[in-house]
Amino acid sequence: MPRVLLHSDANSYYASVECLYTPALRGKPMAVCGSAEERHGIVLAKSEAAKARGVQTGMAIWQAKKACPGLICVPPDYELYLHFSAKLRRIYESYTPLVEPFGLDECWLDITQPGMRLAEGERVAQELRQRIRRELGLTVSIGVAENKVFAKLASDLRKPDAVTVISAENFRSVAWPLPARDLLYVGPRTAEKLAHAGIRTIGGLALADTGMLEYRLGKNGVMLQAFALGLDRSPVRAGDAREAFRSIGNSATPPRDIQTPQEARWMLHLLADSVCERLRALGLRAGQVSVSLRDGDLAGHSCQKILAHATHGTGQIAQAACKLLEERLLPLLPYRSMGLHCGGLKPENAPVQLDFWGEEAARAERLDRALDSLRYRFGPAAIRRASSLADTGLSRVELTGQRVHPAAFLREGCVRYDQP
């Protein structure tokens, strides 16, 4: 049975939400930006007026203001964006339970019904677009197609406030002339490899020799060619809150570079405190730890480690992260930013292998939960590690606004994994 899928993308999402609460910003060149003082000084989102004057997401604030004199910069309010993301999702779920988030501002919807055609999907998309504008004051661009890749591509073609259909009849004329980098999962490096092979359009990718693509890109090349041919059959995965948690993490850019091994270890303990507090709040244990960083040249590096036993203990996670640091990453000092992520998640009440250190681990867990309670009641700065007393400025890092939220958090809020 042919599918009817929608991909809805909220236009200039952060900037649009800010304009709802500050009407004076409407129609003006404005951008949601990080803090230049705290070295998060880039454009996170921009209004259509700012976009028309050359402001781009990811641009440094000074570059944006040079391109657009008089640009209004406002700080991000992530809790507000989460709030409206949940509202959007509730509207989507009134049409179908099959809603798959793709970030805060994008979702796929599977509205397939027996005998339904894309023309009916276009009608539903128009209704959905108008309803969101009427109820939330936001505009969305919606793509309609028989697969997720083309639905996503269609939503990118006309912005803002539009509906676009890519069908089996028109995809060669609509999709194939577009740059290959416009296709989902074709990043800058893949686009560069394709260009070296003389492939610059989606059509060129579709018609390329499959063996050559596999040689240059591996199985990924074969998959991308199937996408270009309209053969993506991946389902829209709604899932529940439990299935959507793949990893939980934090990253932070401190006010100055991390210069010494001691400072790097202190930052990892700070990140572990935040990440493990959330693991415990959600009733999860992690079986894998990864550490990421950006060096002084803003090049990214990462490494990961499988744990012997799944845990949500701050000390165990921090110890594993510090071991990764010492074995793999110390030569890259100084660091501009660091991140810690936990994967391999499972419920904390799942069976675990017993060991001789069970009582010690139990004491550590009681201590962790006591600290969680203190921070919940009196704030995250209520109790700190003694090592932070020697800090020379890094302690001003504020982590709650830099958390990496899984899709389920955006849909459900903070829901324990072991709740029914």
C-alpha positions in Angstrom: 0.0 0.0 0.0 1.5 3.4 -1.0 2.3 5.5 2.1 1.4 9.2 2.7 4.0 10.8 4.9 4.4 14.4 6.0 7.5 16.3 7.2 6.7 19.4 9.1 9.4 22.0 9.8 8.7 25.0 11.9 10.1 28.1 10.1 12.9 30.0 11.9 11.7 28.2 15.0 13.7 29.9 17.8 13.3 33.3 16.3 9.6 32.8 15.6 8.9 31.8 19.2 10.8 34.9 20.5 8.6 37.1 18.3 5.5 35.6 19.8 6.6 37.0 23.2 8.1 40.2 21.9 5.8 41.4 19.1 8.1 44.5 18.6 10.6 42.1 17.0 8.2 41.0 14.2 9.4 41.9 10.8 12.7 43.1 12.0 16.2 41.6 11.4 16.8 39.6 14.6 18.7 36.5 15.7 18.8 34.2 18.6 22.4 34.1 19.6 24.7 32.6 22.2 26.6 34.7 24.6 29.7 36.4 23.1 31.0 37.0 26.7 30.7 33.3 27.5 32.1 32.3 24.0 28.9 30.9 22.7 28.8 33.8 20.3 27.1 32.4 17.2 23.8 32.7 15.5 21.5 29.9 16.6 18.5 31.0 14.6 17.5 34.1 12.5 14.3 35.7 11.4 13.3 35.9 7.7 14.3 39.6 7.6 17.8 38.8 8.9 18.1 35.9 6.5 17.3 38.2 3.6 20.2 40.4 4.7 22.7 37.6 4.7 22.6 36.3 8.2 23.2 32.6 8.4 22.8 30.0 11.2 26.2 29.2 12.7 27.7 32.6 11.8 29.7 34.4 14.5 27.8 37.4 16.0 30.4 39.9 14.7 30.0 38.5 11.2 26.2 38.6 11.4 26.3 42.2 12.5 28.7 43.1 9.7 26.4 41.5 7.2 23.3 43.1 8.8 24.0 46.4 10.7 21.3 46.9 13.3 20.7 43.2 13.8 18.8 42.6 17.1 20.3 39.8 19.1 18.4 38.0 21.8 19.6 35.2 24.1 18.0 31.7 23.8 15.2 30.5 26.1 15.4 26.7 25.7 12.5 26.0 28.2 10.2 28.2 26.0 11.3 26.4 22.9 10.7 23.0 24.6 7.2 24.2 25.6 6.2 25.1 22.1 7.8 22.0 20.7 5.5 19.9 22.9 2.5 22.0 21.8 3.4 21.3 18.1 3.7 17.6 18.8 0.3 17.5 20.5 -1.3 19.0 17.3 0.5 16.4 15.2 -0.6 13.6 17.4 -4.2 14.7 17.0 -3.9 13.5 13.3 -1.9 10.3 13.8 -0.1 8.5 16.6 2.9 7.9 14.2 4.9 11.0 14.9 8.7 10.9 14.8 10.6 14.0 16.1 13.6 15.2 14.2 15.0 17.8 16.6 12.9 20.4 18.4 11.2 21.9 15.3 10.8 19.0 12.8 8.6 15.9 12.8 7.6 13.2 10.4 3.9 12.1 10.4 2.6 8.9 8.8 -1.0 9.6 7.9 -1.5 6.6 5.6 -5.0 5.3 5.3 -6.4 2.6 2.9 -6.9 4.1 -0.5 -5.3 7.5 0.5 -3.4 9.4 -2.2 -0.8 12.1 -2.0 -3.5 14.7 -3.1 -5.4 13.9 0.1 -2.1 14.2 2.1 -1.6 17.6 0.6 -5.1 18.6 1.8 -4.3 17.4 5.3 -0.9 19.3 5.2 -2.6 22.5 4.2 -5.1 22.1 7.1 -2.3 21.3 9.5 -0.3 24.4 8.4 -3.3 26.7 8.8 -4.2 25.2 12.2 -0.6 25.7 13.6 -0.6 29.3 12.4 -4.0 29.9 13.9 -3.5 28.1 17.3 0.2 28.8 18.0 1.1 31.8 15.8 3.9 29.8 14.1 4.4 29.0 10.5 5.5 25.6 9.2 6.7 24.3 5.8 5.3 20.8 5.1 6.6 18.2 2.6 4.3 15.5 1.4 5.8 12.3 -0.1 5.6 8.5 -0.1 8.9 8.2 1.9 10.7 10.1 4.7 13.6 11.3 2.7 11.5 13.0 0.0 9.1 14.4 2.5 12.0 16.1 4.3 13.4 17.3 1.0 10.0 18.7 0.0 9.6 20.6 3.3 12.9 22.4 2.6 12.0 23.5 -1.0 9.5 26.3 -0.2 9.8 28.5 2.9 8.1 29.9 4.9 4.5 28.7 5.3 4.1 26.4 2.4 3.3 22.8 1.3 5.2 20.9 -1.3 4.6 17.5 -2.8 7.2 15.2 -4.2 5.5 12.2 -5.9 6.5 9.2 -8.0 5.5 11.2 -11.0 7.5 14.4 -10.4 10.5 13.4 -8.3 12.8 13.3 -11.3 11.9 16.8 -12.3 11.7 18.2 -8.7 14.4 16.4 -6.8 17.0 15.3 -9.3 18.2 18.8 -10.3 18.9 19.8 -6.7 22.4 19.7 -5.2 23.4 16.3 -3.8 24.1 18.0 -0.4 20.3 18.7 -0.1 19.6 15.0 0.3 19.1 13.8 3.9 22.3 12.3 5.3 24.6 13.9 2.7 26.9 15.9 4.9 29.8 18.2 3.7 32.4 15.4 3.6 30.1 13.1 1.7 29.2 15.9 -0.7 32.9 16.5 -1.3 33.5 12.8 -2.0 30.6 12.8 -4.5 31.9 15.9 -6.1 35.3 14.3 -6.6 33.5 11.5 -8.5 31.7 14.1 -10.6 28.4 13.8 -8.8 26.9 17.1 -7.9 23.1 16.6 -8.1 20.6 14.2 -6.6 19.9 13.0 -10.1 23.6 12.3 -10.7 23.7 10.3 -7.5 20.6 8.3 -8.6 22.1 7.4 -12.0 25.7 6.8 -10.9 27.3 3.4 -11.0 26.4 1.5 -7.8 29.7 -0.3 -7.6 31.6 3.0 -7.8 29.5 4.5 -5.0 30.0 1.4 -2.8 33.8 1.6 -3.5 34.0 5.3 -2.5 31.4 5.5 0.3 30.8 1.9 1.3 27.3 0.7 2.1 26.4 4.4 2.8 26.8 5.1 -0.9 24.3 2.4 -1.9 21.8 3.6 0.7 22.1 7.2 -0.5 21.5 6.1 -4.1 18.4 4.3 -3.0 17.2 7.5 -1.3 17.8 9.5 -4.5 15.8 6.9 -6.5 12.9 7.3 -4.0 13.3 3.8 -2.6 13.5 4.8 1.1 11.2 2.5 3.0 12.2 3.4 6.6 9.1 3.7 8.9 8.0 6.6 10.9 8.8 5.5 14.4 6.6 6.9 17.1 7.8 4.7 19.9 7.3 5.5 23.6 9.4 7.5 25.9 11.5 4.4 26.8 12.4 3.6 23.2 13.4 7.1 22.3 16.2 7.4 24.9 19.4 6.4 23.1 21.8 8.6 24.9 21.9 11.4 27.5 24.7 14.0 27.6 26.0 17.4 28.2 28.5 19.6 26.6 30.0 22.9 27.7 32.0 25.8 26.4 33.7 27.5 29.4 34.6 31.2 29.6 38.2 30.4 28.7 40.1 27.5 27.2 40.7 24.4 29.3 44.5 24.4 29.7 45.7 21.7 32.0 44.9 18.0 32.7 43.6 18.9 36.1 41.1 21.4 34.6 40.0 18.8 32.0 39.4 16.3 34.8 37.4 18.8 36.8 35.3 19.6 33.7 34.5 16.0 33.2 33.4 15.6 36.9 31.2 18.6 36.4 29.6 17.1 33.3 29.3 13.7 35.0 27.4 15.3 37.9 24.9 16.7 35.5 24.5 13.7 33.2 24.3 11.2 36.1 21.7 13.2 38.0 19.5 13.0 34.9 20.1 9.2 34.5 19.0 8.7 38.1 16.0 10.9 37.6 14.9 8.9 34.6 15.6 5.5 36.2 18.3 4.6 33.7 21.8 3.1 33.9 24.4 3.6 31.2 26.6 0.9 29.6 28.8 3.2 27.5 30.6 6.5 28.1 31.9 8.8 25.4 33.9 12.0 25.7 34.0 14.7 23.0 35.9 18.0 22.7 36.8 20.8 20.4 40.5 21.8 20.4 41.9 25.3 19.9 41.3 25.1 16.1 37.7 24.1 16.7 38.4 20.6 15.3 36.2 17.9 16.9 37.5 14.8 18.6 35.7 12.0 20.4 36.3 8.5 21.9 34.1 6.0 23.8 34.3 3.2 26.2 32.1 0.2 27.1 31.6 -0.2 30.8 31.9 -3.5 32.6 28.6 -2.9 34.3 25.8 -0.5 33.5 25.7 2.3 36.1 24.3 5.7 36.9 27.0 6.4 39.5 28.6 9.7 39.2 32.0 8.5 40.4 32.0 5.5 38.0 31.0 7.5 35.0 33.5 10.3 35.8 36.3 7.7 36.4 35.6 6.1 33.0 35.6 9.5 31.3 38.8 10.5 32.9 40.5 7.3 31.8 39.5 8.0 28.2 40.9 11.5 28.6 44.2 10.3 29.9 44.5 7.5 27.3 43.4 9.4 24.2 42.8 13.1 24.5 45.3 14.8 26.7 47.8 15.5 23.9 45.1 17.7 22.3 45.1 20.3 25.1 44.0 23.1 25.2 40.3 22.5 24.7 37.7 25.1 23.8 34.8 22.8 24.8 34.1 19.4 26.2 31.2 17.0 26.2 30.2 13.8 28.0 27.5 11.4 26.8 26.2 8.1 28.2 24.7 5.4 25.9 23.7 1.8 26.1 20.9 2.8 28.4 18.7 0.3 30.3 16.3 0.5 33.2 17.9 0.7 36.6 15.7 -2.2 37.7 17.0 -4.5 35.0 19.0 -7.5 36.2 22.6 -6.8 36.8 25.7 -9.0 37.5 26.6 -9.0 41.2 30.2 -8.4 42.2 32.2 -8.1 45.4 31.9 -4.3 45.4 28.1 -4.2 45.7 28.0 -2.7 49.1 30.5 0.0 48.1 28.4 0.8 45.0 25.2 1.0 47.1 26.8 3.5 49.5 28.0 5.6 46.5 24.4 5.5 45.1 22.9 6.7 48.4 25.4 9.6 48.5 24.6 10.5 44.8 20.9 10.5 45.6 21.4 12.6 48.7 23.3 15.2 46.6 20.5 15.1 44.0 18.0 15.9 46.7 20.1 18.8 47.9 20.5 20.3 44.4 16.9 19.8 43.6 15.8 21.7 46.7 18.5 24.4 46.9 19.7 24.7 43.3 22.6 23.2 41.4 25.2 25.3 43.1 24.1 24.3 46.6 26.9 21.8 46.9 30.2 21.6 45.0 33.2 19.5 44.7 36.2 20.6 46.8 38.3 20.5 43.6 36.3 23.4 42.2 37.6 25.7 45.0 40.9 25.9 43.1 39.1 26.8 39.8 40.1 30.0 38.2 37.0 30.7 36.2 35.7 27.5 34.8 33.1 27.2 37.5 31.0 29.8 35.9 29.9 27.2 33.3 26.1 26.8 33.4 25.1 23.4 32.2 21.3 23.3 32.3 21.0 25.3 29.1 23.5 23.1 27.3 21.9 19.7 27.9 21.4 17.3 25.0 17.8 16.2 25.3 16.6 13.0 23.7 13.5 13.1 21.5 11.3 11.6 24.2 12.1 14.4 26.5 11.0 16.9 23.9 7.7 15.0 23.6 7.0 13.8 27.1 9.1 15.9 29.5 11.1 14.2 32.2 9.5 10.8 32.4 11.0 7.9 34.4 12.0 5.0 32.2 10.5 2.4 34.5 7.1 4.1 34.8 4.2 2.4 33.0 
